[in-house]
Amino acid sequence: VSIRHHISDETIISYASGSLAEGWGLVVATHMALCPSCRQRLAEAEMVGGELLDAVPEIASDKLWLDGLWATQLSRLTGSEEVKVESLPQRPAGQDFILPEPLRSYVGGDVDALKWQPLGLGAYQIRIDTGDGQTTARLLKIPAGKPVPAHSHRGLELTLVLSGSFHDSRGLFARGDMEEVDESLTHQPIALPEADCICLAVTDAPLRFNSRFLRAIQPLLGI
Ligand SMILES: [Zn+2]
């Protein structure tokens, strides 16, 4: 797996400090399960955080609390089977292999058993309940060779490719690649023709579609 698009510094630091809502944590940790380089960056962020706290004795008691949070975040990663991918780089992405932990704990491990809900235009989704009250997490299936309708964002959108690939104005995104998009970008991801593209997408506000028709039916689709 050669991953080209990684987690931003801001998101890594927020994750290291334990301040991300569960939905964001889900997509960040699932990327890390596939990405040794971001796991390394997380370890560095945690080390820097620890050194900062060591330098300020009066908040030493808070450090114990933070250590606990970090240990929790790390255990999510180290408890993951998929972390073993590092030592098995040649293993093909079979059906049993598409959904890494911690995502697997939310939706199960069998892609074929997923209950996809039609979104129209050949696309499908599965909503994932994170219970954090802030984010919406979903699996998206974009049909091979087809676009997701052009849209912009009212908040942040983190998208992790699990299978297949898509491209947009930022480049090509394949398995393990993460795209972080905010209000500044309008984009139209298009799945490459070889295969359907399955992504994990997390947002904190409804998308804004360019099409008036899609905006009208959006509440029905729940996107
Ligand atoms: Zn990465």
Boltz pocket constraint, residues with backbone or C-beta under 6 A from the ligand:
constraints:
  - pocket:
      binder: B
      contacts: [[A, 3], [A, 5], [A, 6], [A, 7], [A, 31], [A, 35], [A, 37], [A, 38], [A, 39], [A, 176]]
      max_distance: 6.0
